[in-house]
Amino acid sequence: MTASLIPARPSTQDGGGALLAWLRRMRDDNPVWRDEYGVTHVFRYADVLRVLNDHETFSSDISRIMPEANPLSRDILSVIDPPLHRKLRRLVGQAFTLRMITELEPRIRTLGAELLAGIEGDEFDLVDTFAYTLPVIVIAELLGVPPEDRVLFRGWSERMLSKEFSDPVAMQFENDDAEFRELVGTPMEQMREYLARHCAQRRARPTDDLLSRLVAAEVDGQRLADRQVVDFACLLLMAGHVSTTMLLGNTVLCMQDDPGLQDRLRADRSAIPAALEEVMRTRTPITMASRVTTRPAEVAGVAIGENTMVLPWLLSANHDERVFDAPERFRPGRPDAQQLAFGHGIHYCLGAPLARLEGRIALELMLDAFADIRVTPGAEVTYHREGLFGPRTLPVTVRRH
């Protein structure tokens, strides 16, 4: 298929059907495709896995070709490479442990139950009242910042997760410097200044929270600088709540498409983790990653030059028919390969255990609180723009026990 015959990438505003059909066509006919901007897109599971695993060839540091992004990324784990990445991950991992995450379960359960009990009426927006509010409060309490400041957090994240930030192509080629600073740089710096004040307080008066643990973390005599503590807190605050928010909204959409699913999960709670994995596979919240080649490369027989932006499509890989049997079907517990919603390789999402824990507890609580959960008939569901795959608003009607 020639470039001129390739249809434009559809938006997700129809719920994702058009985009999934486009991705299937690209997997079949153009598994590695160079778009009009010179960006290389990778669509098949095996090729996406190859790009994610080869950090020496496919760098996460997009400032190699986007110098204006450097002050924004700095020491953020998701966009740096070894050896700095290895060092920071060890230091952060000493404070942000699996045990610490697991110990959050009672508090998450209490918070979630309180939020659901406070919902009045049988029709409400699930995202606004629960799916957003729960994870952002959890992360705020985890860091040790006031949960009531979540209005600030939401404002910052909504600006940074606009089309221009979530889509690396638009980020690089469709924004002038002033627009980029307004959409991304300003809220990022505001978030950093906010968290830096709290970090300074923990240096002076440590408490029992993640910021204090990050400040005190030490490996081989080295500690995190304030800037590095703040950058990890920014990543957790912004990306952490977004992934869980979309996971919960996407779970309700999957239950809507499979009318018997919520009854099966209500009857067998042990099936919830497998169902959530399948939600993340079928409706992958972050549709693509971004990499930059450090040297000439080849993927699936297609040559890629040095300093070329490469977009491995996580959503497409998770729907690859070469790996997943009948990928369009929602089939929890399928014996197929690992879904890639949280990435792979050295940049596998450090917050994945927290997202899974929050998702499981939140779904259990919703099933406990409501005998039935449905998207409100005739109501408009709005979706995030390019780069994100999930509902921005989700009006639901529930039947209480």
C-alpha positions as CSV (number, residue, x, y, z in Angstrom):
1,M,0.0,0.0,0.0
2,T,1.5,3.4,-0.9
3,A,1.5,6.3,1.5
4,S,-1.0,8.2,-0.6
5,L,-3.5,5.3,-0.2
6,I,-3.2,5.0,3.5
7,P,-6.3,6.6,5.2
8,A,-5.7,9.2,7.8
9,R,-5.6,7.9,11.4
10,P,-9.0,8.1,12.9
11,S,-9.8,9.7,16.2
12,T,-11.1,7.8,19.2
13,Q,-14.3,9.9,19.4
14,D,-16.5,7.0,18.2
15,G,-15.3,4.9,21.2
16,G,-12.3,3.4,19.3
17,G,-13.9,1.2,16.6
18,A,-12.5,3.2,13.7
19,L,-9.0,3.4,15.2
20,L,-8.9,-0.4,15.9
21,A,-9.9,-1.1,12.3
22,W,-7.2,1.3,11.0
23,L,-4.6,-0.4,13.2
24,R,-5.6,-3.8,11.9
25,R,-5.2,-2.6,8.3
26,M,-1.8,-1.2,9.2
27,R,-0.7,-4.4,10.8
28,D,-1.7,-6.3,7.7
29,D,-0.4,-4.0,5.0
30,N,2.1,-1.5,6.5
31,P,3.4,-3.0,9.8
32,V,6.3,-0.4,9.8
33,W,5.1,2.8,8.3
34,R,6.8,6.2,7.8
35,D,4.2,9.0,7.9
36,E,4.3,12.4,6.3
37,Y,6.3,13.9,9.1
38,G,9.0,11.2,8.8
39,V,7.9,9.5,12.0
40,T,8.1,5.7,11.9
41,H,5.1,3.8,13.4
42,V,5.4,0.2,14.4
43,F,2.3,-1.9,14.7
44,R,2.9,-5.7,15.2
45,Y,3.5,-7.2,18.6
46,A,6.9,-8.8,17.9
47,D,8.2,-5.5,16.4
48,V,6.8,-3.4,19.2
49,L,8.4,-5.7,21.7
50,R,11.7,-5.5,19.8
51,V,11.7,-1.7,20.0
52,L,10.7,-1.6,23.7
53,N,13.4,-4.0,24.6
54,D,16.3,-2.5,22.7
55,H,17.0,0.7,24.6
56,E,20.4,1.1,23.2
57,T,19.0,1.6,19.7
58,F,15.6,3.0,20.5
59,S,16.2,5.7,23.1
60,S,13.4,7.1,25.4
61,D,15.1,10.5,25.4
62,I,13.1,12.5,22.9
63,S,15.1,15.6,23.6
64,R,17.6,14.1,21.1
65,I,15.4,15.5,18.4
66,M,13.2,17.9,20.5
67,P,15.5,20.1,22.5
68,E,12.6,22.1,23.8
69,A,11.4,19.0,25.7
70,N,14.7,18.7,27.7
71,P,13.8,21.1,30.5
72,L,10.4,19.3,30.9
73,S,11.8,15.7,30.9
74,R,15.0,16.2,32.9
75,D,15.3,13.2,35.2
76,I,11.9,11.6,34.7
77,L,12.3,7.9,34.6
78,S,10.1,7.3,31.6
79,V,12.2,9.5,29.3
80,I,15.8,8.8,30.3
81,D,18.2,6.0,29.4
82,P,20.9,4.0,31.3
83,P,23.1,4.5,33.2
84,L,21.1,7.4,34.8
85,H,17.9,5.4,34.4
86,R,19.4,2.4,36.2
87,K,20.6,4.5,39.1
88,L,17.4,6.4,39.6
89,R,15.2,3.3,39.3
90,R,17.2,1.7,42.1
91,L,16.9,4.7,44.3
92,V,13.2,5.2,43.6
93,G,12.6,1.4,44.0
94,Q,14.0,1.5,47.5
95,A,11.2,3.9,48.6
96,F,8.4,2.9,46.2
97,T,8.3,-0.8,47.1
98,L,5.8,-3.5,46.4
99,R,5.3,-4.0,50.1
100,M,4.4,-0.3,50.6
101,I,1.9,-0.5,47.7
102,T,0.3,-3.7,49.1
103,E,0.0,-2.1,52.5
104,L,-2.2,0.6,50.9
105,E,-5.1,-1.9,50.4
106,P,-7.1,-1.1,53.6
107,R,-6.8,2.7,53.0
108,I,-7.8,2.4,49.3
109,R,-10.8,0.2,50.3
110,T,-11.9,2.7,53.0
111,L,-11.6,5.7,50.6
112,G,-13.4,4.0,47.8
113,A,-16.3,2.9,50.0
114,E,-16.6,6.4,51.3
115,L,-16.7,7.9,47.8
116,L,-19.3,5.5,46.6
117,A,-21.5,6.0,49.7
118,G,-21.4,9.7,49.1
119,I,-22.8,9.5,45.6
120,E,-26.4,10.7,45.5
121,G,-29.0,9.4,43.1
122,D,-28.8,6.6,40.5
123,E,-27.3,8.6,37.6
124,F,-23.9,10.2,37.8
125,D,-20.7,10.6,35.9
126,L,-18.4,7.7,37.0
127,V,-15.2,9.5,36.0
128,D,-15.9,12.7,37.9
129,T,-17.3,11.1,41.0
130,F,-15.2,8.0,41.4
131,A,-12.8,6.9,38.7
132,Y,-10.7,10.1,38.8
133,T,-11.2,11.0,42.5
134,L,-10.1,7.7,44.1
135,P,-6.7,7.3,42.5
136,V,-5.8,11.0,42.8
137,I,-6.6,11.0,46.5
138,V,-4.6,7.7,47.0
139,I,-1.5,9.2,45.2
140,A,-1.8,12.5,47.1
141,E,-2.0,10.7,50.5
142,L,0.9,8.4,49.4
143,L,3.1,11.4,48.6
144,G,1.9,13.3,51.6
145,V,0.3,16.3,49.9
146,P,-3.2,17.5,50.7
147,P,-5.8,15.5,48.8
148,E,-8.0,18.7,48.7
149,D,-5.4,20.0,46.2
150,R,-6.7,17.6,43.6
151,V,-8.4,20.4,41.7
152,L,-4.8,21.7,41.0
153,F,-3.6,18.2,40.0
154,R,-6.5,17.8,37.6
155,G,-6.0,21.2,36.0
156,W,-2.3,20.4,35.4
157,S,-2.8,16.9,34.0
158,E,-5.7,17.9,31.7
159,R,-3.5,20.6,30.1
160,M,-0.5,18.3,29.8
161,L,-2.6,15.4,28.5
162,S,-4.2,17.4,25.8
163,K,-3.7,16.2,22.2
164,E,-0.5,18.2,21.8
165,F,1.2,16.4,24.7
166,S,-0.2,12.9,24.4
167,D,0.6,12.6,20.7
168,P,4.3,12.8,20.1
169,V,3.8,13.6,16.4
170,A,1.8,16.7,17.1
171,M,4.1,17.6,19.9
172,Q,7.1,17.7,17.6
173,F,5.7,19.0,14.4
174,E,2.4,20.9,15.0
175,N,3.3,23.3,17.9
176,D,5.4,26.4,18.0
177,D,7.5,27.0,21.1
178,A,5.1,29.4,22.7
179,E,2.2,27.0,22.4
180,F,4.3,24.1,23.7
181,R,5.3,26.1,26.7
182,E,1.8,27.2,27.4
183,L,0.3,23.7,27.1
184,V,3.0,21.7,28.7
185,G,5.9,23.7,30.1
186,T,3.8,26.1,32.3
187,P,1.7,23.4,34.1
188,M,4.7,21.2,34.5
189,E,6.7,23.9,36.2
190,Q,3.8,24.8,38.4
191,M,3.5,21.2,39.5
192,R,7.3,21.0,40.1
193,E,7.2,24.2,42.2
194,Y,4.3,22.8,44.2
195,L,6.1,19.5,44.9
196,A,9.5,21.2,45.5
197,R,7.9,23.1,48.5
198,H,6.7,19.8,50.0
199,C,10.1,18.1,49.3
200,A,11.9,20.9,51.1
201,Q,9.6,20.4,54.1
202,R,10.4,16.7,54.2
203,R,14.1,17.5,54.2
204,A,13.6,19.6,57.3
205,R,10.8,17.5,59.0
206,P,10.5,13.9,57.6
207,T,7.1,12.2,58.0
208,D,5.7,8.8,57.1
209,D,5.0,9.3,53.4
210,L,6.6,8.6,50.1
211,L,8.2,12.0,49.7
212,S,10.1,11.5,52.9
213,R,11.2,8.0,51.9
214,L,12.4,9.3,48.5
215,V,14.4,12.0,50.2
216,A,16.0,9.4,52.5
217,A,16.5,6.7,49.9
218,E,20.2,5.8,49.5
219,V,22.1,3.2,47.3
220,D,25.9,2.9,47.4
221,G,26.1,6.1,49.3
222,Q,24.1,8.1,46.8
223,R,20.8,9.8,47.3
224,L,18.2,11.4,45.1
225,A,18.6,15.2,44.5
226,D,15.6,17.3,45.2
227,R,15.0,17.7,41.5
228,Q,14.9,13.9,41.0
229,V,12.5,13.4,43.9
230,V,10.2,16.1,42.4
231,D,10.4,14.6,38.9
232,F,9.4,11.2,40.1
233,A,6.6,12.7,42.2
234,C,5.4,14.5,39.1
235,L,5.4,11.3,37.0
236,L,3.5,9.4,39.7
237,L,1.0,12.2,40.2
238,M,0.3,12.8,36.6
239,A,0.6,9.4,35.0
240,G,-0.5,7.3,38.0
241,H,-4.0,8.6,38.3
242,V,-4.6,8.8,34.6
243,S,-4.0,5.1,34.0
244,T,-6.2,4.0,36.8
245,T,-9.0,6.5,35.9
246,M,-9.1,5.1,32.3
247,L,-8.8,1.5,33.5
248,L,-12.0,1.9,35.6
249,G,-13.9,3.7,32.9
250,N,-12.8,1.2,30.3
251,T,-13.9,-1.6,32.6
252,V,-17.4,-0.3,32.7
253,L,-17.4,0.0,28.8
254,C,-16.2,-3.6,28.6
255,M,-19.0,-4.7,30.9
256,Q,-21.5,-2.8,28.7
257,D,-20.3,-4.7,25.7
258,D,-20.5,-8.0,27.5
259,P,-23.8,-7.9,29.5
260,G,-23.1,-11.0,31.5
261,L,-19.6,-9.9,32.6
262,Q,-20.4,-8.0,35.7
263,D,-22.6,-10.8,37.0
264,R,-19.8,-13.3,36.5
265,L,-17.4,-11.1,38.3
266,R,-19.8,-10.4,41.1
267,A,-20.2,-14.2,41.6
268,D,-16.5,-14.9,41.4
269,R,-14.3,-12.2,42.7
270,S,-11.1,-14.2,42.0
271,A,-11.8,-13.6,38.3
272,I,-11.4,-9.8,38.6
273,P,-7.6,-9.6,38.1
274,A,-7.7,-11.6,34.8
275,A,-10.7,-9.4,33.7
276,L,-8.7,-6.2,34.3
277,E,-5.7,-7.6,32.4
278,E,-8.1,-8.1,29.4
279,V,-9.5,-4.6,29.8
280,M,-6.0,-3.3,29.6
281,R,-5.3,-5.4,26.5
282,T,-8.5,-4.6,24.6
283,R,-8.7,-0.9,25.7
284,T,-5.0,0.0,26.3
285,P,-5.0,3.4,28.1
286,I,-1.8,4.8,26.6
287,T,-1.9,3.9,22.9
288,M,1.7,4.3,22.0
289,A,5.2,4.9,23.4
290,S,7.8,7.2,21.8
291,R,11.4,6.4,21.1
292,V,14.3,8.0,19.1
293,T,16.9,6.0,17.2
294,T,20.4,6.4,18.3
295,R,21.8,4.8,15.2
296,P,20.5,3.4,11.9
297,A,18.2,0.5,12.5
298,E,16.0,-2.0,10.7
299,V,12.6,-3.3,11.9
300,A,10.7,-5.9,9.9
301,G,12.9,-5.2,6.9
302,V,12.3,-1.5,6.9
303,A,15.4,0.8,7.3
304,I,15.1,3.5,9.9
305,G,17.7,6.3,10.0
306,E,19.5,7.7,13.1
307,N,17.6,10.4,15.1
308,T,14.2,9.3,13.8
309,M,11.2,9.3,16.1
310,V,9.7,5.8,16.4
311,L,6.2,5.2,17.8
312,P,5.6,1.6,18.9
313,W,1.9,1.1,19.1
314,L,1.0,-0.6,22.4
315,L,-2.7,-0.7,21.5
316,S,-2.0,-2.3,18.1
317,A,0.4,-4.9,19.6
318,N,-2.3,-5.9,22.1
319,H,-4.7,-6.6,19.2
320,D,-2.2,-8.4,16.9
321,E,-3.9,-11.5,15.4
322,R,-0.5,-13.1,15.1
323,V,-0.3,-13.3,18.9
324,F,-3.8,-13.1,20.3
325,D,-6.5,-15.4,19.0
326,A,-9.7,-13.5,18.1
327,P,-8.2,-10.3,19.6
328,E,-11.4,-8.3,19.3
329,R,-13.1,-10.7,21.7
330,F,-13.1,-9.9,25.4
331,R,-11.7,-13.2,26.9
332,P,-10.3,-12.9,30.4
333,G,-7.7,-15.5,31.3
334,R,-6.7,-16.1,27.7
335,P,-3.4,-18.1,27.5
336,D,-1.9,-15.7,25.0
337,A,1.2,-13.6,25.3
338,Q,1.6,-10.8,27.9
339,Q,-0.3,-7.7,27.2
340,L,1.8,-4.6,26.8
341,A,-0.3,-1.8,28.3
342,F,2.4,-1.1,30.9
343,G,5.2,-1.4,28.4
344,H,8.1,-3.8,28.5
345,G,11.8,-3.8,29.2
346,I,13.7,-1.3,31.4
347,H,10.8,1.2,31.1
348,Y,8.1,-1.2,32.3
349,C,5.8,1.0,34.3
350,L,6.9,1.3,37.9
351,G,3.4,2.1,39.0
352,A,1.8,-1.0,37.4
353,P,1.3,-2.8,40.8
354,L,-0.5,0.3,42.2
355,A,-2.8,0.6,39.2
356,R,-3.7,-3.1,39.3
357,L,-4.4,-2.9,43.1
358,E,-6.5,0.2,42.7
359,G,-8.4,-1.3,39.8
360,R,-9.2,-4.5,41.6
361,I,-10.3,-2.8,44.8
362,A,-12.4,-0.2,43.0
363,L,-14.2,-2.8,40.9
364,E,-14.9,-5.0,43.9
365,L,-16.4,-2.0,45.7
366,M,-18.5,-1.0,42.7
367,L,-19.9,-4.6,42.5
368,D,-20.6,-4.5,46.2
369,A,-22.4,-1.1,46.0
370,F,-24.5,-1.7,42.9
371,A,-26.5,-4.6,41.6
372,D,-26.2,-3.2,38.1
373,I,-24.0,-0.6,36.4
374,R,-24.9,0.6,32.9
375,V,-23.9,3.5,30.6
376,T,-26.9,5.8,30.8
377,P,-29.0,5.2,27.6
378,G,-28.8,8.1,25.2
379,A,-26.2,10.0,27.3
380,E,-23.1,11.3,25.5
381,V,-19.8,9.6,26.4
382,T,-16.8,11.7,25.6
383,Y,-13.3,10.3,25.0
384,H,-9.8,11.5,25.5
385,R,-8.0,12.6,22.3
386,E,-5.1,11.1,20.4
387,G,-2.6,9.1,22.5
388,L,-5.1,8.2,25.2
389,F,-7.8,5.5,24.9
390,G,-10.5,5.8,27.4
391,P,-13.6,7.9,28.4
392,R,-13.2,11.4,29.6
393,T,-16.8,11.5,30.9
394,L,-18.9,8.4,31.5
395,P,-22.6,8.9,32.5
396,V,-23.8,5.8,34.2
397,T,-27.1,4.6,35.7
398,V,-26.9,2.1,38.6
399,R,-29.3,-0.1,40.5
400,R,-28.5,-0.4,44.1
401,H,-28.7,-3.6,46.2
